Amino acid sequence: MKPAAPAPTTTKPAPAAAPVASSPAPRVPQPAQKNHDDEEDDMDLDKAAAAVFLRRHIVHTPSAYTSMHGQRLTLVQFILATLDVMGHLDKEVDTETKVALVKWVYSLQHPHGGFVGSDHIPEADLASTYSALVCLVILGDTLAAVNRKTMAKWLHRLQSPTTGGYRQYESQPEDLTDLRFGYCAMVTRKLLGIPLASTARDAAIEYIAAKQTYEGGFGLKPPSEAHGGYTYCAVAALALLDALDRIRDRSALIHWAVARQELGYSGRIGKPNDTCYSFWIGASLAMLDALDLIDPDKNALYLCSQRTLFGGLSKDATSPPDLLHTYMGIAGMALQQHLLPAMAAKVQLADLDVVTNISVRALRHLHAAGGPDVLKDEQHAAAAIEVAE
């Protein structure tokens, strides 16, 4: 979902705490699906195997990830976030490694605001900044070392004064704004307590609302087709702006999102199921108070069918496991687990804040350490929207 960051200008050994580039393991298919009498045995994510898969990536990230050198922060985010949601963070990442990771993340803070995706990347970008903050929050950091003054100025420069949308990085042309980067900007502001001026807020809301397509979901720009990833970014950004009531056709949006489910979810009309959309679509429906309209059993069966013998989840039956789909699949299971009490007791996943895509545990720790109460802010926003309706 995130565009590749600018190519590295030089080479240098990676910090010991950070994954070095590497390759998704080849897929080894699971045994054929059992009959319905044995279906309960199939409904298991096998967290222990997933933890082994993630541990390998912490030490030696496979060579297939070499092209993502500029996005190493995002790879680390997926590893840490998956371990956190599974309840395996402290088991797999000791205190010494956590300290080293925090130090590494802060080494990527740009002096003019934001974070770069990896060493030797010359320019900060919004997606890497989002990943950096998520990593720090999961690791228990207070975000006190983030330079809020330069961050606020940088965020201001990235917002287009013409459209209200956000660019990925400063050297990008002003017209190359994107819903994804607007979402990253809003989470960044929320985690750091950086306010948005009323005129800039109104412009951002209008920019997002205008991206709803005739299908009901949100696309890159009219008349683009609706897409699950863009829809999540749009809905979550509006939630962070306390503006879910500005969605132009809420009913059409819910109808489009619910229609994306077959067994799992697809991201667009006519596309096959893909593990990651269990989160993108599921979280969008959760924010719209409509997750109970889906079939959680079917989605759970699809997600569990994407396990591989190497641990981790793949996007579909023909693909190898990778970090993104492992996290998004497990996150998708976590957000619907209240609909499946028996399975929730079996898999025991942490509660997830679907708006920021960070565990409730990590956000509560941030607040206890003196940071913003993100969860309370979101509850107040939801209550205000409910009253308005």
C-alpha positions in Angstrom: 0.0 0.0 0.0 2.9 2.3 0.6 4.9 3.6 -2.4 8.6 2.9 -2.4 10.7 5.5 -0.7 13.5 7.3 -2.6 16.4 5.0 -3.4 19.4 5.0 -1.0 22.3 7.2 -2.0 25.0 5.2 -0.3 25.4 1.9 1.3 26.3 1.2 5.0 25.9 -1.8 7.3 22.5 -1.9 8.9 22.2 -1.2 12.7 22.2 -4.4 14.6 18.8 -3.8 16.0 17.1 -3.4 12.6 16.2 -6.1 10.2 18.4 -6.2 7.2 17.0 -6.8 3.8 15.7 -10.5 3.0 12.9 -13.0 1.2 9.5 -14.3 2.0 9.8 -18.0 2.5 8.4 -20.2 -0.3 4.9 -21.3 0.4 4.4 -24.9 1.5 0.7 -25.6 1.2 -1.2 -26.7 4.3 -3.0 -30.1 4.1 -6.3 -30.0 2.1 -9.2 -28.5 4.0 -10.9 -31.0 6.3 -14.5 -31.8 6.3 -17.0 -29.7 8.4 -16.7 -32.1 11.4 -13.0 -31.1 11.6 -13.5 -27.5 10.7 -12.7 -26.3 14.3 -9.2 -27.7 13.9 -8.7 -25.4 10.9 -9.7 -22.3 12.8 -6.3 -21.7 14.4 -3.7 -19.1 13.5 -0.8 -21.0 15.2 0.7 -18.0 17.0 3.8 -20.1 18.0 4.7 -20.7 14.3 4.0 -17.1 13.4 6.3 -16.0 16.2 9.1 -18.2 14.8 8.5 -16.7 11.4 8.8 -13.2 12.8 11.9 -14.1 14.9 13.7 -15.1 11.7 12.9 -11.8 10.1 14.3 -9.9 13.1 17.6 -11.6 12.8 17.9 -12.1 9.0 15.2 -10.5 6.8 14.9 -12.5 3.6 16.6 -11.3 0.4 13.2 -10.7 -1.3 12.9 -7.6 0.8 16.1 -6.0 -0.5 14.1 -3.7 -2.7 12.4 -2.4 0.4 15.6 -1.1 2.0 14.0 2.4 2.0 11.0 1.0 3.9 12.8 -0.8 6.7 10.8 1.1 9.4 7.6 -0.3 7.9 9.0 -3.8 8.0 10.0 -3.4 11.6 6.5 -2.0 12.3 4.8 -5.2 10.9 7.1 -7.4 13.0 6.5 -5.5 16.2 2.8 -5.0 15.7 2.2 -8.6 15.0 4.1 -9.8 18.1 2.2 -7.2 20.1 -1.2 -8.2 18.9 -0.4 -11.9 19.5 0.9 -11.1 23.0 4.4 -12.3 22.1 6.3 -9.0 22.2 8.1 -9.5 25.5 8.8 -13.1 24.7 10.5 -12.4 21.4 12.0 -9.0 21.9 14.1 -8.6 25.1 14.7 -5.3 26.9 18.2 -4.8 25.4 16.7 -5.2 21.8 13.9 -2.9 22.6 16.3 -0.2 23.7 18.4 -0.7 20.6 15.3 -0.5 18.4 14.2 2.7 20.0 17.6 4.2 19.5 17.6 3.1 15.9 14.2 4.6 15.2 15.2 8.0 16.6 18.4 7.9 14.5 16.1 8.2 11.5 14.4 11.4 12.7 15.0 14.1 10.1 16.3 17.5 11.4 13.6 19.3 9.4 10.7 17.2 10.6 9.5 13.6 10.2 11.4 10.3 9.9 13.2 8.7 7.0 12.5 5.1 6.1 16.0 3.9 6.5 19.6 5.1 6.8 20.9 7.1 3.9 17.5 8.1 2.7 17.7 11.9 2.2 14.2 13.0 2.8 11.5 12.3 5.4 8.2 10.9 4.3 4.8 10.5 5.9 4.5 6.8 5.7 7.8 6.2 7.4 6.9 8.8 10.0 3.8 6.9 10.8 5.7 3.6 11.0 8.3 5.2 13.3 5.7 6.5 15.7 3.9 3.2 15.8 7.1 1.3 16.5 8.0 3.7 19.3 4.6 3.4 20.9 4.6 -0.4 20.7 8.1 -0.4 22.3 6.8 1.6 25.2 8.6 4.9 24.3 6.9 8.1 25.5 7.7 10.0 22.2 9.3 12.7 24.3 12.3 12.8 22.0 10.2 13.6 18.9 10.8 17.2 17.9 7.2 18.4 17.8 8.1 21.9 16.6 9.9 20.8 13.4 7.2 18.0 13.0 4.4 20.5 13.1 6.1 22.8 10.5 6.8 19.8 8.3 3.3 18.6 8.4 2.0 22.1 7.5 4.3 22.2 4.5 3.1 18.8 3.2 -0.6 19.8 3.1 -1.6 21.3 -0.2 -3.1 24.8 0.3 -5.1 24.2 -2.9 -6.7 20.8 -2.3 -6.2 20.1 1.4 -4.5 16.8 0.7 -1.1 15.7 1.8 2.0 14.8 -0.2 4.3 11.9 0.8 7.4 14.1 1.0 8.4 17.7 0.4 10.0 17.5 -3.0 7.0 15.8 -4.4 4.8 17.9 -6.7 1.9 19.6 -4.9 -0.7 17.8 -7.0 0.5 14.3 -6.0 -1.5 14.2 -2.8 -3.0 10.9 -1.6 -5.5 9.6 0.9 -2.8 7.3 2.4 -0.6 10.2 3.3 -3.4 12.2 4.8 -4.2 9.3 7.1 -0.5 9.1 8.2 -0.5 12.8 8.9 -3.7 12.6 11.0 -2.3 9.7 13.1 1.0 11.6 13.5 -0.9 14.6 14.8 -3.0 12.6 17.1 -0.1 10.7 18.7 1.9 13.8 19.2 -0.9 16.1 20.2 -0.3 18.5 17.3 -3.5 20.4 16.5 -4.7 21.3 13.0 -6.0 24.8 12.3 -9.7 25.0 11.5 -9.2 26.1 7.9 -6.7 23.3 7.3 -9.0 20.8 9.0 -12.0 21.8 6.8 -9.8 21.5 3.7 -8.6 18.1 4.7 -12.1 16.9 5.4 -13.4 18.1 2.0 -10.5 16.6 0.2 -11.2 13.2 1.7 -15.0 13.3 1.3 -14.7 14.1 -2.4 -12.9 10.8 -3.0 -16.0 8.7 -2.4 -16.9 7.0 -5.7 -20.3 6.1 -7.2 -19.6 2.5 -5.9 -19.7 3.7 -2.3 -16.1 3.2 -1.3 -13.2 5.6 -1.7 -10.7 5.8 -4.5 -7.5 7.6 -5.3 -9.4 10.3 -7.1 -12.7 10.6 -9.0 -13.5 8.7 -11.1 -11.1 6.0 -9.8 -12.6 2.7 -8.7 -13.2 2.2 -5.0 -10.4 0.4 -3.2 -10.2 -1.2 0.2 -7.0 0.4 1.3 -7.9 3.9 0.2 -11.3 3.4 1.9 -9.7 2.5 5.2 -7.4 5.6 5.0 -10.4 7.8 4.2 -12.7 6.5 6.9 -9.9 6.4 9.6 -8.7 9.9 8.7 -12.2 11.3 9.0 -12.6 9.5 12.4 -9.4 11.2 13.5 -10.8 14.5 12.4 -14.1 13.9 14.2 -15.8 14.1 10.9 -17.4 10.7 10.1 -20.6 12.6 9.7 -19.1 14.2 6.5 -19.2 10.9 4.6 -21.5 11.8 1.7 -23.2 8.4 1.4 -22.7 6.3 4.5 -25.2 3.6 3.4 -23.5 3.1 0.0 -20.2 2.9 1.7 -21.3 0.2 4.1 -23.1 -1.7 1.2 -19.9 -1.6 -0.9 -17.7 -2.8 2.0 -20.0 -5.7 3.0 -20.1 -6.8 -0.6 -16.4 -7.2 -0.6 -16.7 -10.4 1.4 -16.8 -13.8 -0.3 -14.9 -16.1 2.0 -12.3 -13.5 3.0 -12.4 -10.0 1.5 -11.4 -8.5 -1.8 -10.1 -5.0 -2.2 -12.0 -4.1 -5.3 -15.0 -5.3 -7.3 -14.1 -8.4 -9.4 -10.8 -9.1 -7.5 -9.9 -12.3 -5.6 -9.8 -12.6 -1.8 -6.7 -11.2 -0.2 -5.7 -11.6 3.4 -4.8 -7.9 4.0 -8.4 -6.7 3.3 -9.6 -8.5 6.3 -8.2 -5.6 8.1 -8.7 -2.7 5.6 -12.4 -3.6 5.0 -13.1 -5.0 8.4 -11.7 -2.0 10.2 -13.6 0.4 7.9 -16.8 -1.4 8.8 -15.9 -1.4 12.5 -15.5 2.4 12.4 -18.9 2.6 10.8 -20.5 0.4 13.5 -21.3 -2.2 10.8 -18.9 -5.0 11.4 -21.7 -7.2 12.6 -23.0 -7.3 9.0 -20.1 -9.6 7.8 -19.7 -13.4 8.3 -16.9 -13.7 10.8 -16.7 -17.5 10.6 -16.0 -17.4 6.8 -13.4 -14.7 7.2 -11.7 -16.6 10.1 -11.7 -19.8 7.9 -10.1 -17.9 5.0 -7.4 -16.3 7.3 -6.5 -19.6 8.9 -6.3 -21.2 5.5 -3.5 -18.8 4.6 -1.1 -20.3 7.3 2.0 -21.9 5.9 4.3 -24.5 7.4 6.9 -21.7 7.8 4.6 -19.7 10.0 3.1 -16.4 8.9 0.3 -15.8 6.5 0.2 -15.4 2.8 -2.1 -13.2 0.7 -3.7 -16.1 -1.1 -3.2 -19.8 -1.8 -0.6 -19.2 -4.4 1.7 -16.8 -2.6 4.4 -17.1 0.0 4.0 -15.7 3.5 5.2 -12.1 4.1 5.3 -9.6 6.9 2.5 -7.3 5.6 -0.1 -10.1 5.2 0.9 -11.8 8.4 0.2 -8.6 10.3 -2.9 -7.6 8.4 -4.4 -11.1 8.7 -3.8 -11.3 12.4 -5.1 -7.8 12.9 -8.1 -8.6 10.8 -8.8 -11.5 13.1 -8.3 -9.4 16.2 -10.8 -6.8 15.2 -13.6 -9.4 14.7 -12.8 -11.7 17.6 -15.6 -10.3 19.7 -18.0 -11.7 17.1 -16.5 -15.2 17.7 -16.2 -15.7 21.5 -15.1 -19.3 21.3 -12.4 -18.6 18.8 -11.3 -15.4 20.7 -10.7 -17.6 23.7 -8.6 -19.9 21.6 -6.5 -17.4 19.7 -6.3 -14.8 22.5 -5.3 -11.7 20.5 -4.9 -8.3 21.9 -7.6 -5.6 21.4 -6.8 -3.3 18.5 -7.6 0.4 18.1 -8.8 0.2 14.5 -8.4 4.0 13.9 -4.7 4.2 14.5 -4.0 0.5 13.9 -2.2 0.2 17.2 -3.0 -2.1 20.1 -5.1 -0.7 22.9 -2.3 -1.9 25.3 0.3 0.3 23.7 -2.0 3.4 23.5 -2.9 3.0 27.2 0.8 2.8 28.1 1.5 6.0 26.1 -1.2 7.8 27.9 0.0 6.5 31.3 3.4 7.9 30.4 2.0 11.4 29.9 1.0 11.2 26.2 -2.4 12.0 24.7 -5.4 9.8 25.6 -6.0 8.7 22.0 -8.7 6.1 23.0 -10.7 8.6 25.1 -10.5 11.2 22.3 -11.9 8.6 19.8 -14.7 7.6 22.2 -15.7 11.3 22.6 -15.7 11.7 18.8 -17.9 8.6 18.3 -20.3 9.9 21.0 -20.6 13.2 19.3 -21.2 11.6 15.9 -23.9 9.4 17.4 -25.7 12.4 18.9 -25.5 14.3 15.6 -27.2 11.4 13.8 
